[in-house]
Amino acid sequence: MTSYKEKLAKITTFIFDVDGVLTTGEVILTDGKVIRTMHSKDGYALQYARKMGFQILIITGGNSVDVKERLLGLGINEVYLSSHTKTETYQHCKEKYGFSDEQVLYMGDDIPDYKVMQLVGVAACPQDAAVEIKNISDYQSPVLGGKGCVRDVVEQTMRVQHKWFTEESFVW
């Protein structure tokens, strides 16, 4: 059986959910405006991965334009909002970007991520994911959603591929 670390060597594309992965899943309501927080270490890892040639896509059921703008500002290839059938969005991405299932690491945390996570090369989740998601994940980060779990899987993948902490790390 292939270990998840061996599978990381084939990853060219990261796909992430937003709520519960890039955010804690908590929602603060102020005067009708929804506020979410994202961890700066996740942001750094995403920018660095893009710089090193990885494709990064976001597939979320949410519809926050502010979240989309933040992620696109980090250099994310594309952000798919209001994706109610994530497997359909995933298949569209495969056609558009030309990757195979084994080249994808998908990190999700809840039931809407379940089916797409069964298709990819590496299924990953944060420590506080739903039990059903933990049961099908190749890797469970010890880090909670929104607290650096994205950094954890991006860094591990890049370390396996000898792309982490290179000379490019110091030039922005």
PyMOL commands that set and color helices and strands:
alter all, ss='L'
color gray80, all
select helices_A, chain A and resi 4-8+40-51+65-73+86-97+101-103+111-117+131-136+149-160+167-170
alter helices_A, ss='H'
color red, helices_A
select strands_A, chain A and resi 13-16+28-30+33-35+55-59+78-80+104-107+122-125+139-140
alter strands_A, ss='S'
color yellow, strands_A
deselect
rebuild
show_as cartoon
